[in-house]
Amino acid sequence: MPWYAWLIIVLALGSIVGGLLLLRDSAKKLPLSEEQLKRI
């Protein structure tokens, strides 16, 4: 594959991981129950 295809894949994976981390951090600030935290 060309180099820019790998760049797009890395950016996509990075945005997914970043989004999950942001969701997890915001979930800690909100008063959620333990069951909801386990789902996340």
C-alpha positions in Angstrom: 0.0 0.0 0.0 1.1 3.6 -0.6 2.4 5.6 2.4 -0.6 7.8 2.6 -2.9 4.8 3.0 -1.0 3.9 6.1 -1.2 7.5 7.3 -5.0 7.5 7.0 -5.2 4.2 8.9 -3.0 5.5 11.7 -5.1 8.7 11.9 -8.3 6.7 12.0 -7.1 4.4 14.8 -5.7 7.3 16.7 -9.0 9.2 16.6 -10.9 6.1 17.7 -8.6 5.5 20.7 -8.7 9.2 21.5 -12.5 9.2 21.4 -12.6 6.2 23.7 -10.2 7.8 26.2 -12.3 11.0 26.2 -15.5 9.1 26.8 -13.9 7.2 29.7 -12.5 10.4 31.3 -15.8 12.3 30.9 -17.6 9.2 32.4 -15.5 9.5 35.5 -16.6 13.1 36.1 -20.3 12.2 35.7 -22.1 10.4 38.6 -22.6 7.1 36.8 -23.4 3.8 38.4 -20.7 1.1 38.5 -22.6 -1.0 35.9 -22.5 1.8 33.4 -18.8 2.3 34.0 -18.2 -1.4 33.4 -20.0 -1.2 30.1 -17.7 1.6 29.0 
